[in-house]
Amino acid sequence: LSRLISMTVVSALLGFIVGGAFAIMLVSILRRFRSEAFPTKPAIWIGGIVGAIAFSVIFVYLVL
């Protein structure tokens, strides 16, 4: 059980990094169309949180 929890935490951290990176990429693409409409820092946090939740759910679904 502790191994499952630790792997879920690692998966969440990886998801946070990937989600944040995806958010940076998406904001940089969207800024070409509207330069001031998308702030970067909230997008990184939102993308990181969504990525962490998604990676954790996918990991638990694949394991169980």
C-alpha positions in Angstrom: 0.0 0.0 0.0 2.8 2.4 0.8 4.4 1.7 -2.6 1.1 2.5 -4.3 0.9 5.8 -2.4 4.5 6.8 -3.2 4.1 5.9 -6.9 0.9 8.0 -6.9 2.7 11.0 -5.4 5.5 10.6 -7.9 2.9 10.4 -10.7 1.3 13.6 -9.4 4.6 15.4 -9.3 5.4 14.3 -12.9 1.9 15.3 -13.9 2.4 18.8 -12.4 5.6 19.2 -14.3 4.1 18.0 -17.6 0.9 20.0 -17.1 2.8 23.2 -16.3 5.0 22.7 -19.4 1.9 22.1 -21.6 0.3 25.2 -20.1 3.4 27.3 -21.0 3.3 25.9 -24.5 -0.4 26.6 -24.9 -0.1 30.2 -23.5 2.8 30.9 -25.9 0.7 29.8 -28.8 -2.3 31.7 -27.7 -0.3 34.9 -27.2 0.4 35.1 -30.9 -3.3 35.8 -31.5 -4.0 38.0 -28.4 -0.9 39.2 -26.6 -2.2 40.4 -23.2 -5.1 38.0 -22.7 -3.4 35.1 -21.1 -1.2 35.6 -18.0 1.5 32.9 -17.6 1.7 32.2 -13.9 -1.9 31.3 -13.3 -1.8 29.1 -16.4 1.2 27.3 -15.1 -0.5 26.6 -11.8 -3.8 25.5 -13.3 -2.1 23.3 -15.9 0.1 21.8 -13.2 -2.9 21.0 -10.9 -4.9 19.6 -13.7 -1.9 17.5 -14.9 -1.2 16.2 -11.4 -4.8 15.1 -10.9 -5.0 13.6 -14.4 -1.7 11.7 -14.0 -2.7 10.4 -10.6 -6.1 9.2 -11.8 -4.6 7.5 -14.8 -1.9 5.8 -12.7 -4.4 4.5 -10.2 -6.7 3.3 -13.0 -3.9 1.5 -14.7 -2.6 -0.2 -11.5 -6.0 -1.1 -10.0 
